[in-house]
Amino acid sequence: MPRRPNIVQITTHDSGRHVGCYGHPTLHTPVIDALAAGGVRMSSYFAAVPICSASRVSQLTGLYPQSHGLMDLTGYGWRIRPEVRHMSQWLKAAGYRTALIGAQHEVSPGELTSRLEFDEVLAPGRNAAGAVAAEAARFLAEAAKGSQPFYAQIGFQETHTPFSHGGARPDTSLGLEIPPYLADTPAAREAMAGYQGAIRKVDEAVGVILEAVRANGLENDTIFVFTTDHGIEMPRSKWYVYDPGIAIALIVRYPGGGVVGGRECGHLASNVDYVPTVLDLAGLEIPG
């Protein structure tokens, strides 16, 4: 039986579809844009809810918040219901080596191995994107030596406020975009310049991880995913059930499975569709 594909999933905080390849030319994201140019970009993809924990758990369980139980932020009395399985648990049961690298928002820090059952937790919490990417590159180099397929769930903090995390600096090198739902004020300009600098840091880190995938001969047999959890942290976006709050990015490339070619998929989809789609790509049974 052939080895199942590896899965590398990158999720950023509060980024919506604010990436260059989604029609935002002032954002310096050449690596993510190139990923889209070589893979498939979902253009009508939405979060189930415009807040971090509830959206991420919807993505990683395939259930809506009222079904998985985490209807608000973790740490405020909300938890994933005991009987609900997370992506890491589905894949671990299928024989995958599982690793969390960087930020997550699904459970409290003490539950990463007990509740989500990750085999390894590397650079957890609020580490800068560069440190997370370096740890991911190290993991990929080591995992490539083995015969076991792996799931690497990678999270970056930079695009969450304050936008100075990890040494990010405001970036207006390609201009400055003020979304149409914001008033063009000095405060809005300062905030959006900060976001542009933060997503640039994320793009650089994605480049380090992609290069590690290539350098270790993993590219053909790896489902590589870049996605976001909900809209940017601005008025009428994050926390709001308007399009800017729930419109999110999903870019996938998997050469061995034919997910290539710079295609755009305009089918209306939600992040509750993520688990069954990835399990199907990996040739695994989709749970009921």
Steps between C-alpha positions, in 0.01 A plus 500: 500500500651840404582745775226753566577866422644727765295803604651840581234750607578864573236718668538870574306714744260768385601514133177448306585509131753780545774335295634630169355223283149584622513838332697707753798640306640704790576183698853361465424125487701357207540155658130448573412643159738252333341219700163599355651528151611137527202356687127561543352813660148498644334833424160450672616342825352614831548445872214349697537779757709822514699424819820302552429192711153421368613538137817291539314221676233505228778463241680223688197293604271548200217609732320827563556671840165391639603140428864499613422706809761775484278793410733778618865533598673218685594602852164661570316188609451357151648162400483251218250231598674181625363279222611736220822409315752750368697464175808400698306209654356377170846500344676347801247214492585452130870456579625856459771660709344825624669825599376840608751774419430852622161647589165325535168619643296183544579395859685628806880456484494207741271294278709480185610143555221378730201636302633548147750211530784666308813287506717811513447863600773734371543876551153531658323825576608847393836428337598723210436371149871461428549273801190297413616459140848390612346238730272384219799468265684292758196276546461451124865405455475243775159364394618457140744231617219274623236294326205626706272765343471817708257779578664833590254762624680835496368828642630856484415782741619804300173609337327524837525841668734654596651476155850552641522138622823327405664826399257572216506860381241694299537444126379739231764407242231405245254769609224487758149361466215619721211250469174661383326420829748716697512877514825634355641649821851524647410219743384275216815575301723420796315173568501383138870584456563288809299212359688523169830469688374203702380301197836568335669328799261206462578474128873482573438219751283308252793522260732332752253214546440453127873491437538232770227295330687524167849448642396181676333344195149528645330727245330242280353299787391783729161672518611857574231734633494871577182623665364762742244494780283812441521863399762758596471663842328816383151644548235314293741211444609267785211438740245609237287272282557717194700368205824663625461308825445154354666508155824303538788368292569139408788407270594135446777337299552125473693404185463126560122538514465734202423808712715731289479739209416837649129432484225698673208309648194718543272241661332636812658319796541533875784400726281221637572338161874492574532173693308282252685658207847438645413147615371427150821633342698278737292194403351463847146417600282804561315479834124526506 
